[in-house]
Amino acid sequence: MPAMLDKPHGWFREWFRKVWKLRGGGLYACGFAISFVIRELGSLADDVLGIGAIFTGQAFEFIINFIVESFMNTMYSFMWPVYVVTFAPPWGAIGLGVAFYGFSSFLKKSIEGWLFADGPDIADETQQ
């Protein structure tokens, strides 16, 4: 069984918990995490196609491109609500408003229950 499925409370949960706390613990945090993961997976796919550059002596350029793309993915992920609103005006804005209401009413408690099942300050305890 893959490690992530064998231990669902592993590294992904720790990372998501940190993002959740840092971004305010709501739809914005969830949207940021989803947007970042999708963008990084897309970049990773492009990087796998360009892995041959390492063997042609362009390893430094490959590493720099990877770092810059990760930074840009982070910046674009911060702006995920803008993409939703501009996707299909005015329905994007209406959908975002409904999502903010629905998320707080129906999903937030379930996600927090999963993230903080072993105590709300477990991430803070590991850093001390």
Rosetta blueprint (number, residue, H / E / L):
1 M L
2 P L
3 A H
4 M H
5 L H
6 D H
7 K L
8 P L
9 H L
10 G L
11 W H
12 F H
13 R H
14 E H
15 W H
16 F H
17 R H
18 K H
19 V H
20 W H
21 K H
22 L H
23 R L
24 G L
25 G L
26 G L
27 L H
28 Y H
29 A H
30 C H
31 G H
32 F H
33 A H
34 I H
35 S H
36 F H
37 V H
38 I H
39 R H
40 E H
41 L H
42 G H
43 S H
44 L H
45 A H
46 D H
47 D H
48 V H
49 L H
50 G L
51 I L
52 G H
53 A H
54 I H
55 F H
56 T L
57 G L
58 Q L
59 A H
60 F H
61 E H
62 F H
63 I H
64 I H
65 N H
66 F H
67 I H
68 V H
69 E H
70 S H
71 F H
72 M H
73 N H
74 T H
75 M H
76 Y H
77 S H
78 F H
79 M L
80 W H
81 P H
82 V H
83 Y H
84 V H
85 V H
86 T H
87 F H
88 A L
89 P L
90 P L
91 W H
92 G H
93 A H
94 I H
95 G H
96 L H
97 G H
98 V H
99 A H
100 F H
101 Y H
102 G H
103 F H
104 S H
105 S H
106 F H
107 L H
108 K H
109 K H
110 S H
111 I H
112 E H
113 G H
114 W H
115 L H
116 F L
117 A L
118 D L
119 G L
120 P L
121 D L
122 I H
123 A H
124 D H
125 E H
126 T H
127 Q H
128 Q L
